[in-house]
């Protein structure tokens, strides 16, 4: 019982940020959980590079947007007084890059966001990245799904999509 | 473009590769969007050893730099606001009674009885002024006090007079409060009498440092001394009244009366007026609540009005109560052999001279007076910043320092207060005539602004508001004139200082307005690239790496580049010319011999001649004067190099169609530079 009480959610977690509407949710949740166990966070944004470009090609516009995203994560983490480092990657496969980076930094959890959206008003769409991370990440995976109401608000124009590429395609 | 510097990181599966993107900006900036950066604290960090040392000292003295996002926006509850805003007005009860008695002792012991009716008359004036300020609080919830009212409703000159009077008022609050606090300390510990001015000076320096660190008025620490003073003073009055009324205790004033002339004056109207004018200092600071309405919790005007009423009631009770107890126990100000304030003597009578209660009360009194001084450190810089934004004071008053404090305003306030304090020998009584006039001028103009407000806006109940402000305006106007006359000649200084301040503010405004009009561009104008000839002049001391670098920079600016050597040694100049034509054949060298050994004059004259020879039908070209500079690595190297370059740059500032370009040569950037031994060394650019 006491073990359960003292168990911290993680010691180091990777936050997968995709520039979408769930990023703030992911960062706040990550910070709240990290605060419990004085854990460390690594915010990762992966710029997906298609095959027309070299993997190491400098994508200035995407970098600016991604940097703004990681900087926002740092600002939020500072408000929680939680250690967070930003990591900007370029890769062909976003989900694979997140899993590989989580392994490299020794993370024991990956936190990713899932915007609630329906394909053509029909089935709920989960994308490709989350299933990949579920299947391949050796650590715990925490998925934060935004509230349906937030999704509805966004569709009526009150939300703002920042950039493309990321964990929940 | 692929970047070969970026190493590929391999994943667990073949083909899962990724590249880490460096974010060199992240140490100094944060992106808030595409093309928008926000500087981090590290971006302002000094890079040199001396700079780091200075930064370290600043850090110890003033604390770390604060971001604008760290500004506290705490709203004050009525209880907290009462403590914070009342320290200035309530603290005046510590010396207001004494000011009345200092006048009345001139007419002998028999007339000291009049002190009580005078105190009551001042309390009535306080009631009227408070009622008037309640109108301002309700009509102008955005704060700003008298200056805001005057600016909105009265001609510009009136608002500037209010601003000048308020600035003076804030300076006087610092000087008077610290002087009085110092007197309270001396009254309790007479052994410190020789350090009276020093105590006040140290207090001002400490308060200044505290405010430069961004000392907030909203902290609980400010509420505690106010409540301690109010509580202990009310207790003192209650015990005093009990002993007087129930026990029938009383004491005659000492005989002979200290401070009384050999032939006492007759109790005439003039003496009464002077005593009333002296006692009216009790009203100083009552405007503080009206200035800070936005700091209250909602509903701001209602809470501010209630707080103002409470401050006025507490002040009136303390003032009349202390006056009553002082009179009943025959307390009068004593200056010889050691200064003893009236309030300290009252405390000695009630709590017992030398008792713990006495020392505690004196401590609380000194603390609230220091606190009252501190309120000006909030008000003066803010008003100065508003005036600077309106263009009536230098712009640096609106800039905030590392700790979000308006540093320029704080420093100026301290310096002026210190000068006054030292000039008047830390004597509260001598300073007070300067204090009251400015305050009542501001009161009067503020109330008259409200009269125009009611007549123009005519909201519900405007007639009642108009009547209150008319009464307030008339009474404060009369008191302003009375104080000015009764406290002459010292008070007349204010009548000189306020107009001077107004003239200075008008002058500054005219300058800013003229420059703004000159610099303004039409919003609909589209600016194409200029088509204007350009030429480059490189003043050289000889041939060295710094000169070559400057010439190369000049070549990148325009094709018309020429070097100018001003020399007083023809032989050496000829040698340089020979070398120049050999080593830099495409850049013409103009040799200007200067038999009078001047450098700057011939250079300016040469530029003038160049302009004169320019075709008159063509627009003058832009002349780039590219000055080679040798970057000093140490502070002492700065004395050795670039003195001529600095003189030349200063002389060229403001020259029409001339741009001065400094090209620094850094030894560290060229560590592998070949060392060339020369028979005759000439400094790089001395």
Interface residues (C-beta under 8 A of the other chain):
Chain A: X46 X47 X54 X55 X56 X57 X58 X61 X63 X64 X65 X66 X67 X68 X70 X71 X72 X74 X75 X86 X87 X88 X89 X90 X91 X92 X93 X96 X97 X99 X100 X101 X103 X104 X136
Chain B: X1 X2 X3 X4 X6 X8 X9 X11 X12 X13 X15 X16 X17 X18 X19 X20 X21 X23 X25 X26 X30 X31 X32 X33 X34 X35 X36
